[in-house]
Amino acid sequence: MLSKDLSTEDRETYRMIAAGEELPPGRATGHLANLGLIEHRPYDGGYWVAHNPAVVGRAHLTHALANVAAATEEARRATALGTLAQHFDASRMWGAGAAEFLATRAEMNARIGDVAAAASESACTAQPGEPTDRDPRIAAAGVDRMLATLHSGVRIRTLYNSLACGHAQTSSYVQQITAAGAGVRTLGSPFPRMMIIDAKHLFVDNYVVEGAEADSGWHITDRGSVAWAQYVFDCFWDRGSRWADPQHDGLSTTGRQRQILAELEAGYSQQQAGKRLGYAPRTVAKELGALREALGIRSLYQVTMWWATSPDRRLQ
């Protein structure tokens, strides 16, 4: 085995032996002998002879190549063991599950699309953001995909920000999917954005990688993490209210006003409520002022007293 390179002294020792010169007393010969480059002959008081270094070198090379071939075969066998992972992953209760970072909106949407298309049991979505208008063609395609998923037998539940009730495009979408069997609820208080598919795949926003795109996120398949997220979703779902159409339900409040009132009822100040909901103090004051005017009352105390028994409160 070539455990180390030949030293300058080794080279000089080999030269002297090959030339038939007498070695100085105490000269080290062990390394050269172990390599097979020299051999001690016990005759005539003992002496060293040199072997052809080209022949010795080829022997070592042959041995090294044999080791490489054996290591390659061992690596192939080790790789083959990984093919059993599909059987282990399908039944394990815990372990190092996957959490993959998807750095862009396109990557997130593509992965969600692929996983959702293969859904066979359930899909739960929490959408806390205030809705915005989408391209009508994209919105229509979204409705078609959702209806196809519902018709395949997948149970769908979607939790919206209560402001979505007043958004025409979202209301139209909800009317179509609820008619096909989807469950839809709204919630005024803050909740996290997430999507859970078949209780096996969890998609969440990015809270780890600094400086990443705003719509980047994580695809998580660890069983414990997904189960915990499902529990969190169910907690918010149980607190949610039925979808309400302000045009037909005779409501006195807007979705934004109900959000603010729910925060005030929970004991938060106007400033705290605005911070929790992402509204500027001026927005909170404007919404409460508009509600006082609509109700014909003058003080915030009167508003909170009215809210305590208002039918609008059922939507929180």
N, C-alpha and C positions, 0 to 999 in steps of 0.2 A: 504494500500500500504506500502511495506517495504521501506520507504524512506531512512532509515539509519539503521546501525547495533545497537543492544542493547549495551548500555554503561554499565560500571561496576555499576554505580549508579542505572540504570534501573533494572539490575539483583538483586541487593540487595533490591530494593523497592519491586519487585515481591516476593522475598523470605519472606520478612516481612509480606506482605499482606496474602500470602498463609499460613503462620504460625499463623496468627491472632494477630500479634504484632501491637502496635500503632506506627504510622508513626511520625517522627519528624516534627515540624511545618515548613511549607513552602516546604515540600518535593515534587519534581516534579513527576507528575503521568500522564501527558498528552500523552506522547509517548506510554506508556503501554495501556492506555485507547483507543487510536486511533487504536492500533493493535488488540484490542479485548481481550487482556490478562487479563484485570481487568475491573470491572464494579462498579460504585458508587451506593450504595443503600441509599435512602433518609430517611429510617426509623430510629427511635431511635436516632435522631441527626445526622444521616449520617455515613456511613462506606464503606470501599472497600472490594470487594470479588474477589478472583482469579478464572479464568477459566482454564480448562484443556489445557495446551500448545500444547499437541499432536493434539487435535481437532482443535485448532486455526491454528496450523501450516498446517494441511491438507487443511483447507479452503483457506489459502493463496496460497498454492501450486496449488490447483484446479484453482484458479483465474489466477495465473501466466501462467499455461499451456494453459488456454483459450486464454490469450493474445498472447502467442506464436503461437497458431493455427491461430488466426486472422491475425497476422503479416505475417505468412507464406502464407496465402491465398492472402493477399494484395501484397506480393512480386511476387506471381505467376501472378496476374493480371498486375502488372507493367511490368513484363518480356514479357507478351503477347503483350503489346503495341509496343514493338520493332519490331514485325513482320510487322508492317505497313511501316517500313523504306524503303522497296523496292519500294513502291509507291511514297514516298517523294523524294528519291534519283533520281528516273527516271525523275522527272520534275523540280527539283529545279534549280535555276539560280546561286545561291551562297550558301555559308555555309561551314561548317567544313568538307571539303573533306579529303580523306585519303592520307597519304604519308607514305608508309611502307619501312623501311630500310631492305635491303637484304644483309646480311653480307658476303656472299661468292660468288664466280663465279658460283658454282653449283646452288645456290639458284636463282641467277639472270637468268641463262640460263633456269632453270626449269620454272620459272614464265613467262619469255618471250615466251618460247615454248608453254605454256598453253594458254596464251592470244593470241598469233599469230595464233594458231590453230583454235581459235574461231572467227578470224577476218572475217568481212562480207562486209566492205566497202573500207578501205584504210590502207596502211602501209607506213610510211615515215621513212627512216633510214639515219642518218648522220654518216659516218665513217671517221674521220679525221686522223686516224693512218696509218702509212706506212704498206702496206700489207706484210704478211709472208706466206710461204708455209704451207698448212694444209695436214693432212693425206688424200690421194686420196679418200679413202672410205668415210670419213666424208664429204669431199668436194662434192662428187657425191650425197650423201644423202641430202646435203643442196640444191643442184640444183633441185633434185626431189621434195623436200618440196616446194621450191619457185615456180616451175612450176605448182604444184597442187594448190597452193594458187592463182596464176594468172588465171588458168583455172576455178576457182570457182567464178571469177568475181571481185576479190579484186584489186583495183588500187594500184600499187606499184611504189614508187619513192625512189631512192637511190642516195645519194651524197657521192662521194669518194674524198679522197685526190688525187690530180692530179698525184702523184707518182704511183698510182695504174695502170695507163695506161701501164706502162712498166713492170708490173708483169704478167707473163704468165698465171698462174693459175687463177688469178682474171679476166684477159682478156677473158679467155675461159668461165668463169662463166657468165660474162657480156654479151658475145655474145649469149649465150643460153637464158638468161632471157629477153634480149631486143627483141630477135626474137619472144618471146611469149607475148610481149606487155609491159614489164616493162620500166619505165623511169629511165635513168641513166645519171648523170652529174658529172663533177669534178670541184674542186675548189682548187686553190693553196694557198690562204690565210687561216690563222687559222680559225677553226669553231668548235663548241662543239659537242661532241658525244651524240647522243640521238636516241630514237626510239619512234614513235607515232603511235598507232594502233587505227583505227576507230575514231580518234579525241576524244577518251575517256581515253586512257591509255598512260602514258608517262613514259619512262624509261631513267634515266640519271645517270651519274657517281656520286660517293659519294664525297661531299665537306663539310660534316658536322661532321662525326664521325672520330675523330683523331685515327691514329694507325690501322685503319681497312684494310682489304685486298685490294690490288690494283684494283681488279675487282669487288669490292662490289658496290652497287648502290641503287637507290630509285625507287620504283614503285608508281607513283603519279596518282590519279584519280580525284583530285579537278578540277572542270570544268574550272575555271578561269586560273589556272596554265597551264593546257593542251592547252587551246586556245592560251595563250601567247606563249607557246613553238611552236605551229603550225605556228604562225605568224613569229617567229624567223627562223624556218626551211624554210618557203616560201621565206623569204628575202635572205637567203643564196642560195636557189635553183635558184632564179631569177638571181643571180650573177654567177651561175655556167656555165660551158661550156659543149658542147657535148662531149661524150666519144671519145677519139682519140687514134688510134692504131699507135704507132711510126713506126711500120714495114711497114705500108701502106700509111701513111699520109705525108711522105716526111718532117718530122720535123727536124729542126736544133738543137733543144734544148731537154734536158731531163726534166722530170717532176720537179726534184729538182731545176734545173737551172731556170725554169719558175717561180717557187715559189719565189726564191731569187730576180729575176728581177722584179716581181710584187711588192715586198716589197720596192725595191729601187725606183721604179716608184712612189710609194705612199709617198716617201720622207724620208724613214728611211735609216740610215747609214748601212753599212755592219754589224757592230756589233749589232745594234738594230734588223736588219733583222734576223740574226742568232738566237738571243735570242727569238724573236717572233715565229720562226719556230722550235726551239729546236735543232739547229745545232751549233756546235762549230765554233768559228771564223776561225779556220783552214779549216774546211769543206767548209765554204762559199768562202774563198779565193781559194781553190782548184777547186771548181765548176766554178767560174768565170774565173780562169786561163785556165781551159780546154775549156771553150766556146770561149775565145779570140783566143786560138790556133786553134780551129776548124773553126772559122770565118776568121782567118788570119789577125786579127787586134791586136793593141798593148795596147790600153788604155781602162779603164772602161768607160770613156766618149763616146768612139766610140761604145762600146757595147750597152750603153743605147740609143744612137742615132739609132743604127740598130734595137733595140727592139721596138722603137716607131712605126716602119712601118712593122715589121716582121709579116708574116702570123701566126707564132707560138703564137703571142700575143692573138689571138682570143680564145685560150684555157684557158684564165684566166678570 
